[in-house]
Amino acid sequence: MPSSITVLLVSSSYPQSAEDWKSIFIRQFLYALSDKINIKINYWGPPGPLPKNVFYACLPQEGARLSHLMSNSGIIHLFRQRKAQFIPAIINLLISLNRTYRRQKGINIFHVNWLQNALPLWGTRHPAVISVLGSDLGLLKLPGMTWLLRQVIKKRQCVLAPNAEWMETILVKKFGDIARVVFIPLGIDKKWYEVQRDYENISPRIWLAISRLTQKKIGHLLAWGEKKFNMGSGHQLHLFGPMQEEVLLPEWVFYHGPTHAQDLLENWFPKATGLVTLSQHDEGRPQVILEAMAAGISIIASRIPAHENFISHRKTGWLSSSEEEFFEGIDWVSVPENNKNIAAEAKRWVSREIGTWSDCVEKYSAVYSSLLLRE
């Protein structure tokens, strides 16, 4: 195995600035990985702030094309919306990636984020780590997709790294005979653990919902929330996130549009009673929930597999599958003693089971080394 490892890190989404909400976790991982002195990084993806020691591997026309794609909220958004631009965008993306993989010299490992970006590995034999993220299992439902991915995976030493534990069984069933499956959770920035909450004397109580605005991501929030968050109820719902579908927001919702980490850290997390998500979307392990738990904020979430995988009802959060359970959760979490207990237990769990971005990078670094030892 070489004394230093050169990695091509591939992503089709990346934040364009410090205030950009899109795929912040890719930037955080990249910065943490760049601190490893034995790892050299070539990054291929949309342009944005990069560490000084990271080489930008996109050709000028590729960077411009990816930047345009991000201005349309990314390839996954185009796919979900069935927009006409999706087909030419995905074709251009796959062609560009195949050319990128083939032209690389001196690379030891491909680290590919999202399964879609692994399809163009065809024709190469480099070892690969494929980070399997929330939307990927929806991709596997497409006819023939599993077969196509198997054709490129079986040509190399490969590790599939889901960011949610519940994905492991599905991936082992589909790819376990030709690849290792290693659960690696995304890290949490240390600053979330340092939030100091002072919410008890805030009136009315502040509840946060942070999400892309689509019907599935919002779920029952607007229908169930009206009785709890209307004027004079003693509770306010503050909603943050980009409007990606036409969602009609009632007057009792305080909508702030897209946000960024510093705004949440300074202005909202300290005074929030809790964070609410009633998503019915195909989730992986929603990073915003983990960050809120790290900050000691109580969570009320829909009872879907992704949430049930890491939220223990009445211990590290509150799970709701009906309007009545949602109402009960708002009342229960509003009791200061309950709020403190559930938030403290959630913070302990995140610290123990997830840790920081440095912890995440250590796990990926170990996977890189294990792949090269098998070569």
C-alpha positions in Angstrom: 0.0 0.0 0.0 1.4 3.5 -0.9 2.5 5.7 2.0 0.0 8.4 0.8 -3.4 7.8 -0.8 -4.6 9.9 -3.7 -8.4 10.1 -3.8 -10.7 11.4 -6.5 -13.8 12.7 -4.6 -16.8 13.0 -6.8 -20.1 14.8 -6.1 -22.8 16.2 -8.2 -23.8 18.7 -5.5 -21.8 21.3 -3.6 -22.5 24.6 -1.8 -21.5 27.6 -3.9 -20.9 29.8 -0.8 -20.8 29.8 3.0 -24.6 30.7 3.0 -25.6 28.1 0.4 -27.8 25.3 1.9 -27.2 22.7 -0.8 -25.1 19.6 0.3 -23.2 21.3 3.0 -22.1 17.9 4.3 -20.0 17.4 1.2 -18.0 20.5 2.0 -17.7 19.6 5.6 -16.4 16.1 4.8 -14.0 17.5 2.2 -12.5 20.0 4.6 -12.1 17.3 7.3 -10.6 14.9 4.9 -8.1 17.5 3.7 -6.6 17.6 7.2 -5.3 14.0 6.8 -1.7 14.4 5.9 -1.5 11.0 4.2 -4.4 11.7 1.9 -4.2 13.8 -1.3 -7.5 14.9 -2.8 -8.7 15.7 -6.3 -12.3 17.0 -6.2 -14.7 16.8 -9.1 -18.0 18.5 -8.7 -19.7 21.9 -8.7 -17.4 24.9 -7.9 -17.4 26.3 -4.4 -15.1 27.1 -1.5 -12.3 24.4 -1.3 -9.4 23.8 1.1 -6.1 25.2 -0.3 -4.6 21.7 -0.6 -7.4 20.2 -2.7 -7.0 20.1 -6.5 -10.1 21.0 -8.5 -10.3 18.3 -11.1 -13.1 19.7 -13.3 -12.3 21.0 -16.8 -13.7 24.6 -17.2 -16.7 23.5 -19.3 -17.5 20.8 -16.8 -17.4 23.2 -13.9 -19.7 25.7 -15.7 -22.2 22.9 -16.6 -22.3 21.7 -13.0 -22.7 25.3 -11.7 -25.7 25.6 -14.0 -27.1 22.3 -12.7 -26.8 23.6 -9.1 -28.7 26.8 -10.1 -31.6 24.4 -10.9 -31.3 22.8 -7.4 -29.4 19.8 -8.7 -29.9 16.6 -10.6 -32.1 14.9 -7.9 -34.5 17.8 -7.8 -34.9 17.7 -11.6 -35.5 13.9 -11.4 -38.2 14.3 -8.7 -39.9 17.1 -10.5 -39.8 15.1 -13.8 -38.6 18.3 -15.5 -37.8 18.2 -19.2 -34.2 19.3 -18.4 -33.6 16.0 -16.5 -32.8 13.7 -19.4 -30.2 16.0 -21.1 -28.7 16.9 -17.7 -28.2 13.3 -16.6 -26.8 12.3 -19.9 -24.3 15.2 -19.8 -23.4 14.4 -16.2 -22.8 10.7 -16.9 -20.7 11.4 -20.0 -18.6 14.0 -18.2 -18.0 11.6 -15.3 -17.0 8.7 -17.5 -14.4 10.9 -19.2 -13.2 12.1 -15.8 -12.8 8.6 -14.4 -10.9 7.5 -17.6 -8.5 10.5 -17.7 -7.3 10.3 -14.1 -3.6 9.6 -13.6 -2.0 8.6 -10.3 -5.4 8.1 -8.5 -5.5 5.2 -6.0 -9.2 5.3 -5.1 -12.4 6.8 -6.5 -14.7 8.1 -3.7 -18.1 8.6 -5.3 -21.1 10.3 -3.6 -24.5 9.0 -4.7 -25.1 5.8 -6.7 -26.0 7.6 -9.9 -22.4 8.9 -10.1 -21.1 5.4 -9.9 -22.7 4.3 -13.2 -20.0 6.0 -15.4 -17.3 3.9 -13.6 -17.8 1.6 -16.6 -14.5 0.9 -18.3 -12.3 1.5 -15.2 -11.0 -0.8 -12.6 -9.9 1.5 -9.8 -11.1 0.6 -6.2 -14.1 2.6 -5.3 -15.9 3.8 -2.2 -19.5 4.7 -3.0 -21.3 6.8 -0.3 -25.0 5.8 -0.5 -27.2 8.7 0.6 -30.9 9.2 1.3 -32.2 9.6 -2.2 -30.2 6.6 -3.6 -32.7 3.9 -2.6 -35.3 5.6 -4.6 -33.0 5.3 -7.6 -32.7 1.5 -7.0 -36.4 1.2 -7.6 -36.0 2.1 -11.2 -36.2 -0.9 -13.6 -32.7 -2.3 -14.4 -30.8 0.1 -12.1 -29.6 -2.6 -9.8 -28.3 -4.7 -12.7 -26.5 -1.7 -14.2 -24.8 -0.8 -11.0 -23.8 -4.5 -10.5 -22.0 -4.4 -13.8 -19.7 -1.5 -12.7 -19.3 -2.6 -9.1 -18.2 -6.1 -9.8 -15.2 -4.9 -11.9 -13.3 -3.6 -8.9 -12.7 -3.8 -5.2 -15.7 -1.8 -3.8 -17.2 -0.6 -0.6 -20.7 0.7 -0.4 -21.0 3.1 2.6 -24.6 4.0 3.5 -25.0 6.9 5.9 -28.0 5.2 7.5 -27.9 1.9 9.3 -31.3 0.8 8.0 -29.9 0.8 4.4 -27.4 -2.0 5.1 -29.9 -4.9 4.7 -31.1 -3.7 1.4 -27.6 -3.1 0.0 -26.3 -6.4 1.2 -29.2 -8.2 -0.5 -28.5 -6.4 -3.8 -24.7 -6.1 -3.8 -23.3 -8.1 -0.9 -21.9 -10.8 -3.1 -19.7 -8.4 -5.0 -19.0 -5.5 -2.6 -18.6 -4.9 1.1 -21.3 -2.8 2.8 -20.0 -0.6 5.6 -22.3 1.8 7.5 -20.5 5.1 8.0 -22.6 8.0 9.5 -21.9 11.5 8.4 -20.2 13.6 11.0 -21.4 16.6 13.0 -19.6 19.9 13.2 -18.3 20.6 16.7 -20.1 24.0 16.8 -23.5 22.2 17.0 -22.4 20.5 20.3 -21.5 23.9 21.7 -25.0 25.5 21.4 -26.3 26.9 24.7 -30.1 26.8 24.9 -32.2 29.4 26.7 -35.8 28.7 25.6 -37.8 28.3 28.8 -38.6 32.0 29.2 -39.4 32.5 25.5 -43.1 33.2 24.8 -44.7 32.1 22.6 -42.7 28.8 22.3 -40.6 28.6 19.1 -40.8 25.4 17.0 -38.5 25.0 14.0 -39.1 23.0 10.8 -36.1 23.0 8.4 -36.7 21.3 5.1 -36.8 21.6 1.4 -40.5 22.5 0.7 -42.1 19.6 -1.2 -45.3 17.8 -0.4 -43.5 14.7 0.8 -41.0 16.6 2.9 -43.6 18.7 4.6 -45.9 15.7 5.1 -48.8 16.3 7.5 -47.2 19.4 9.1 -49.6 22.0 7.7 -52.7 19.9 8.2 -51.8 18.8 11.7 -50.1 22.0 12.8 -53.0 24.4 12.4 -54.5 23.5 15.8 -51.2 23.8 17.6 -49.5 26.8 15.9 -52.4 29.1 15.1 -52.4 32.7 16.5 -52.9 32.8 20.2 -52.0 29.1 20.8 -48.8 29.9 22.7 -46.7 28.2 20.0 -45.2 29.4 16.8 -43.9 27.4 13.8 -40.9 28.9 12.0 -40.3 27.2 8.6 -36.9 27.3 6.8 -35.9 25.9 3.4 -36.1 26.4 -0.3 -39.5 26.3 -2.0 -39.0 23.4 -4.5 -42.7 22.7 -5.1 -45.7 24.9 -5.1 -46.7 24.6 -1.4 -49.4 26.9 -0.2 -48.4 28.2 3.3 -51.1 29.3 5.7 -50.9 32.7 7.5 -49.9 31.1 10.8 -46.6 29.8 9.4 -43.6 32.1 9.8 -41.7 31.3 6.5 -38.1 32.5 6.3 -36.9 30.9 3.0 -33.5 29.1 2.8 -31.2 29.4 5.7 -27.6 28.6 6.7 -25.8 27.2 9.7 -24.7 30.4 11.2 -28.2 31.9 11.2 -29.5 28.7 13.0 -26.7 28.6 15.5 -26.9 32.3 16.5 -30.5 33.2 16.1 -32.8 30.1 16.3 -31.4 27.0 17.9 -30.7 28.7 21.3 -34.3 29.8 21.7 -36.1 26.9 20.1 -38.3 24.6 22.1 -37.9 21.9 19.5 -37.6 20.9 15.9 -40.5 19.3 14.0 -40.3 17.1 10.9 -43.3 15.1 9.6 -41.6 14.1 6.4 -43.0 11.2 4.3 -40.0 11.3 2.0 -37.4 8.6 1.3 -34.9 9.7 3.9 -31.5 8.5 4.6 -30.5 9.9 8.0 -31.5 13.6 7.9 -28.4 15.7 8.8 -30.5 18.6 10.2 -32.1 16.3 12.8 -28.7 15.0 13.9 -27.4 18.6 14.2 -30.4 19.6 16.2 -29.9 16.6 18.5 -26.2 17.5 18.9 -27.3 21.0 19.9 -29.6 19.6 22.6 -32.9 20.4 20.8 -35.8 18.1 21.2 -37.2 16.4 18.1 -40.8 15.6 17.1 -40.7 13.4 13.9 -42.9 11.3 11.8 -42.8 7.5 12.4 -41.0 6.4 9.2 -38.2 3.9 9.0 -35.4 6.5 8.6 -36.5 8.3 11.8 -37.3 5.1 13.8 -33.7 3.9 13.0 -32.1 6.5 15.3 -34.9 8.2 17.3 -36.0 6.3 20.4 -39.6 7.3 21.3 -39.8 9.4 24.5 -36.0 8.8 25.0 -34.1 10.7 22.3 -37.2 12.2 20.5 -40.9 11.9 20.0 -42.3 9.8 17.1 -45.8 10.6 15.7 -47.9 8.5 13.3 -51.2 10.3 13.8 -52.6 13.8 14.5 -53.4 12.8 18.1 -49.8 11.6 18.7 -48.5 14.8 17.2 -50.6 16.9 19.6 -49.5 14.8 22.5 -45.9 15.2 21.5 -46.1 19.0 21.3 -47.6 19.1 24.8 -45.2 16.6 26.3 -42.1 18.2 24.9 -43.3 21.6 26.0 -42.9 20.5 29.7 -39.4 21.8 30.6 -38.4 18.7 32.5 -39.3 16.4 29.7 -37.6 18.7 27.2 -34.4 18.8 29.1 -34.3 15.0 29.6 -35.0 14.1 26.0 -32.6 16.7 24.7 -29.8 15.6 27.0 -30.2 12.0 26.1 -30.3 12.8 22.3 -27.1 14.8 22.7 -25.4 12.0 24.5 -26.5 9.5 21.8 -25.3 11.7 18.9 -21.9 12.3 20.6 -21.5 8.5 21.2 -22.8 7.1 18.0 -22.1 9.8 15.4 -19.3 12.1 16.7 -17.6 14.7 14.6 -16.4 15.0 11.0 -13.0 13.9 12.2 -14.6 10.7 13.4 -16.3 10.2 10.0 -13.1 10.8 8.1 -11.2 8.3 10.3 -13.7 5.6 9.3 -13.5 6.5 5.6 -9.7 6.5 5.8 -9.7 3.0 7.3 -11.9 1.9 4.4 -9.5 3.4 1.9 -6.6 1.6 3.4 -8.5 -1.7 3.5 -9.3 -1.5 -0.2 -5.7 -0.9 -1.2 -4.5 -3.8 1.0 -6.9 -6.1 -1.0 -5.5 -4.9 -4.3 
